[in-house]
Amino acid sequence: MIGRRWAGFLVIIALGSKSREVLAQEPAGGDSLSICSIREFLTRHAPDSSDAAFKAAASAIAEVVHGEPEAINKVLNGCLGGPSRLLSGLNLEFKTFKVGGSDSGSSFGLGYKYARDLTQNRVRASGANQTGMALSVNARGDIAFERRANPNDFLEGRVSAHLFGSWGGFARVADTTVFNLLNALEDSLASIDDPRQLAGSPLAARFGSEIGRHLSTQYYLDFSLDGGLEANQDFTTKQIALGALLGVDVKPWGKGYLNLFDWPFAAIRWLSGYDAELEPRGSAFPTLIVGVDRMNPTVDSVRQAVASLKDYWRFRAEAAFRTEVSAFASFEADLRYYRELDAPAAVKSAGLQRFTYFTAALTTTPGPFFSFTTGHLPFDAESDQVYSLGFRYQF
């Protein structure tokens, strides 16, 4: 859920709201690159915006330029027009997993993530700065074909009302050499018809890198009120959550060296030749959300055995990180923390007061992935280390 909405209102910087003839002209000193949509950028090469190949190419370029394939869907939906499908925003993971230190064999299961905006309205837009409101639905969890073998037996679904704002992320280019270079790269990219080849093209990586160097730092805040249900796989344990969240995202586009988390992956990209220079990416700076929930445990035999099923307050936080490793591989990490506030002594003694969960995954564009998780989520009986191998499909 983290890192999706901010890029939805991150300005798409490309070379396009003007005509190609105007783009070929030298920019006046201090003039900004035009802020435009991916649609305007690609219309010159695929006039029929309803064509599936056009949409695939738009997605490929957006993914390369911003490194945020999940988040960019919001911008593309608005640029391409037309209603999105019901399953748009759904990610499925078909996987086999093994619990470390366990004598049991591997088990099979399905992981899912669903994130979709039901409605979205911009309250104010001034250049690159934007504020707005949105109503969204989010759900995620893991389902094991054999329920007792599920090491992450925690499902959650929420409906959220958001008030968000985005500031910065605009580009200023007064250098004719850079401007001409971007035009030349655009010409080269226009000759690539295969979306997958486009995504893996060193020219596309160079194009994205050059754009990023001239973007100002992006600041994004998202305040939301939400409500939903948390449960285990067979719903024998469940609780209702009502809460408030604050999401914070800062992207120092032109100052990637500040992103300490991306230095190891920057070295891999450089050594493999994917990146021409050893440079971390500001677009991969981690995102963070913090919030407080009012929990109503409607059915929970474990908690009821040590305390009552009275409502309680819970603090939660989550940090997420994603970066490219190569043209067809990315690294993702997610850390979640839950802590009951002013928990009774019996809850503390039973180990039900706080939960920490960390997952890291190496994913590929074709779909195969490998992940590692450690810790435990609410409703988990104990902390586990789980290794998973599977295939990811994104609608």
N, C-alpha and C positions, 0 to 999 in steps of 0.2 A: 504493500500500500504506500510505502514511502517512495519519493522520487518520481512519482507519476505526474501529479498535477502541476508542479512548478514548471516543467518543460512544456506543459500544455499551453502556458501563457508566456513562455520564453519566446522572445522574438526570433522568428526564423530569418536569419540573415542569409540572403543569397544574392544573386545578381539579376534581379528580375523585375521589379514593378515598372521599370521603364522599358522602353523598346530596346531591341538589340542595337539599333543605331545609336541611341543615346548612351548605352552602356559602353560603347566603343570609344566614346569621347573621353577626354582627359577630365578628371574631376577638379572642381575648383578647390583652392586651398581651404582645408578644414571642413569640406563638405562631408556629410555622412553617407555611407553606403545606404542605398534604398532598403527600407524594411518591407519585405514582401513575403508571400506564401510560397510553399513548395509548388503549388499549382501554377502560379505565374512563372516560376522558374522553368518548369518542365513543359508548359503549354507550347513553347516554341518548337519542341521536339516531338510532342504527341498531342495534337490538337484535340483529339477526342478524350476528354477527361473521364469518361465513363469506362474506357477501355481498361481491362484488368491489368494489362502489361504496364499501362501508365501508372496505375496505383502502386504496382509492385516497384516500379522505378522510383516513385516518390518516396516510398517507405525506405528503399535502399539508401537513397541519398540522405534522407533525414537521419537514418541510423548512423551513417558514417560521420556526418557533420556534428551531431550532438551526442552520440554515444549513449542515447537514452531511448532504446526501441520501445519500451512500454509507454513512456510518457508522451512520445511524439504522436501517438494515436489520436489524442484529442485535437491537436493542431490539424492533422491530416483529415480528420472527419469534417472539420469546419471548412477546410480548403477545398476538399474534393466534392463536398455537398452530398445530399442524399442521406436517408436514414441508415444507421448502422444496423447490422444484424443482431439478433437476440444474443448470440454467443460471442459477439465481439467483446474482447476484454477477458476471455476465458483462456487460462493456461492449464494444460493437463500434463502430468508426469506419470508415465507408466514405468514402474521401477521394481527392482528386486533389492531387498535390504537385508543386512546382516548386523545383528547387535554384537558389538565387540565384547569379548570375554564370555559370551554365552555359548553353551553346548548345543543349542538348537541350530538347525540349518537356516538357510536363507528363506525369506518369505516374500510374497508378491503383494503389491499394493498399488494405489493410485493417489497421487497428490494433486491438489487443485488450488488455483488462485483465480478469483474473479473480481475485477474492478471496472466499474462502469459508471459514468455520469448519466443520470436520468435527465437532468436539465442543467443549463449553465447560462448565466447572464453576466455580461460585463457592465459593471456599474459606472466605471470611469476608465477612459483610455487616453493617455497623453503621450504620444510617441511610443517609446519602449516601455513606459510605466503603465501598469494595468492593475485595476482592482475589480473584484467581481464576487458573485455568489454562485453556489452550485449545490445540487442534491445528488448524492452518489450512493451506490451499493457496493459493498466489499465482502468477500467471503474467502476463506482459505482453510486448509486442513489436509490431513492424511487419512486414507482409508485402507486398511489391510484386508485382503481377502479372507484371512483368518483373524478375527477381531482380537483375540488374546495375544497375537503376535505383533500387534501395533505398538511400537515403542514411543510414538508421538500421538497418543490418543487424545487429540484436542482439536475440535472444530469450532470455528467462529464465523459469524455473519453479522454485519452491521449496516444500518442506514444512517447516513451522515449529512448534515447541513453545514456547508462551508462558507466562510467569508475569507477571501484570500487577496493577496496583493503581491505584485512583482515589480521590482525596480531595477533599472540597469539592464545590461545585456545588449547595448547598442554598439555600433561600430563607427569609427571615424578613420577614414583613410585619405591622406593627402599626398601619398607617394605614388607617382605615376607608374613606377616600376612594379609595385605591388598590384596596382589596379590592373595593369596589362597582364600580369601573371595570372590573376584570377580569371580574366577573360579567356586566356589561352587554355587554362585547365578546364574551364567550362566547355570550350569547343571540343576538347579531347574526350570528356566524359559523355558528351552528346552522341558520340559515335559508338558507344557501348550499348548494345541492345539487351543483353542478358543481365537481369537484376542481380543474380548471384555473382557474376563476373564484375559487375559494377561495384558491389559491396567490397569485393576483395581486391580491387584495383589499387595499386600504389598511388595512382593519380588522384583517386577519390580521397585517400588518406591525406595526401598533400593538400588537397582542396580544403578539407575540414580543418587541417592544422593551420593553414594560412588564415582562414576565416576566424578561428578561435583566437589567434594572436592579436586581433584587432577588436575584440569584444571587451567591453567594460565588465567589471565584476557584477554578477547577478545576485540579487537578494530576493528571497521569497519567504513569505509568511502565510500560514494557513491555520486559521482558528475554526474549529468545528465542534458541534454538539452532535452526539450520536447515541444510538441505542441498538441493542441487538441481543443475540443469544450465543452463549458458549456451552459446549456439550462434548461428551465423549462420543465415540463412534456409534454406539447403539442407544444413545440418549438415556442411559440409566443414571447419568449424572449430568445436570445442566443448571445453568444460572443465567439470570437476566442482567445485562449491564447497561447503565445509563451514565454517560460521561461527557467530559470536555477534553479536547486535545489541542495542542499547539504544535504545528510542524514548522521547522526552520531549515532552510536550505540556502547555502551560500556557494556560488560558483565563481571562483577567481579565474575566469577564462584565460586572461592573458598572463596569469601568474601561476602556472602549473607547478612550479618548484615548491610552492607552499603545501602541496598535497603530499604529505609524508607517506600516506598509505599507498600511493601509486608508484613510488620510486622503484620497488622491486619489479613491478610489471613494466615500467618504462624501460628498465634494463633488458628485460626479455624481448620487448618489441624492438629495441635498438640492436641487440645482438643477433636477432633473427632477420634483421633487415626490413622489418615491417615499418619502423619509423626511421627516418633519415637521421634524426638527432635524438640524443638521450634527454628526453623531456617529459616529465609527468604531466598529466592532463588535469586542468582545472575543472573540466566537465565531470570528472570522476570523484569530486570531493564528496565525502559522506553526507547523508541527510539524517535528520534527527527529529523524532516526535516525542513529546512528553504529555502526560495527561493524568487525570484522576477519574475513577469510575465509582459509581454507587452500585454495589453488587447485591443481587437478591438470589441466594442459592435455593432454588425451588426443590431440587432433588439432589442430594449428596450424602450418601450413606457413610462415607468416610468422615466427613466433617461433622455429621450429626452424632457420630460415635464419640467424638471428643469435645464437641461444643454444640451450641444451638444453631439453627438455620436462620438466625437473624441477619438483617442486612448489615453490610460493612463497607467501609471505604477502602479503595485500593489504588495505589500509585502504579503507573506503568510507563515504560520508556522503550524506545526502539531506535536503533541506528542501522543504516543500510549503506552498503558500498558496492559499486559495480564498475568494472573497467575492462577494456579490451586487452586480450593477450596476443591475439593475432587477427588476421582477416576473418577467420571463421571460429574463433574461440574467445570466450569472455570469462572473467572471474567474478563471482558474486559472494557477498557475505552479509549476514544479518544477525544482529544481537538483540534479544528481547529480555526485558526484566520486569517482573511483577512483584509487588510487595504490599501486603495488607497493612493498613495503618491502624495503630493502636490495637494490635491483635491480642486476644486473650492468651494467657500463659499456656493453656492446653493446646491451642493452635500452634504456638511456637514449638512446644515440645514434640508435637507430631510432625514437625517439618512442613507445615502447610502455610507458613507465613509468607515465604518468598520463593520465587522460581526464576531461574536464569537459563536461557536457551540460546545456543549459538549454532549457526549453520554456515558452511562454506561450500561452494559448488564451482566446478569447472564445466561450463556449458559450451555447446557448439552450435553454429548456425544450422547445420543439417538436422539437429535434434538430440543426438546422444549426449549424456551428461554423467558426471560423477560427483557425488556430494558426501560430506561428512557433517554429522551433527553431534553435539554433546550438551549435556545438561538435561533439564526437564521442564515441561510446561504444566500449567494448572491441570489437575486430574491425573497427571502421571504419578505412578506409585514410587518410582525411583529414577535416579539420574542414569542415563545410558549414553554410550557412544555408538553411533549407528553409521554404517557405510552403505551407500546406495549407488546403484548403477541402473540407468534407464534411458528413456527416450522422452523428450519434451515436445509437446505440440501446442502451438499458439494459434488460436482462431483469429 
